[in-house]
Amino acid sequence: MNSTPDTATWHKSSYSAGDGGDCLEIAVGNPTATPVRDSKNPDGPTLRFQAAAWSAFVAALKTS
């Protein structure tokens, strides 16, 4: 179930494939959680990560 409000502003990853595949989107504006979804299935499930966990994940990606 997608518990992110319909008014959420979703942003697609700049690393998403240009052919429409492998698209990840996050919703910004929530200080405690980062919702993540597959842009090809916007009505599908949404994963939610605690803000600190998401920040650590992104930082780790930048160093690899």
N, C-alpha and C positions, 0 to 999 in steps of 0.2 A: 504494500500500500504506500502510495506517495503522500507523505505527511507534510511536504513542503507547500506553503501557500501558493495559490495560483498567481499571486502577485510577485513572486520571487523573480529577481533579475538573474538570468542564467548567462554564463560566459563560456564560450567554447575555448578549449585549449589551443594555443597557437601552434602546438605540435601535432594537431590532428591531421590525418591524411587528407590531401587535397581532393581525393576521389570520393569523399563522403564516408569512408570507413574509418574505424578506429577513432571515433569522436567522443571525447570526454567533455562534460560541462560541469561547472560548479556554480552554485548560487552564493552570492556574496551578501553581506549585510547582517549576518547573525554572528554576534561576538563569541558565542559558546560552541557553535557547531558549523561544519561545512558540509552541506548537502552535495552529493555527486551523483550524476546520472549519465546514461548513454544517450547521446543526442539523437540517435536513430530511433529511440523508443522513449520519447518524452513523457508518455503516460505510464511507463513501466516503473519498476522499483527504483527507489532512491536510497543510496547509502548515505549515512550521516557519520561524520568523524568529529571527534572532539577537536576544538580549534588547535590545541597544543599538538595533538597527534598529527593533524594535517600539516601544520607548519614544519614539524620534524620530517615528515615524509617528503615534502617539497624541498626542504634543505638538503636532504640526502640525495635526491635526484639531481640537484644542481652540482653536487660534488662528484657524481659518477660519470 
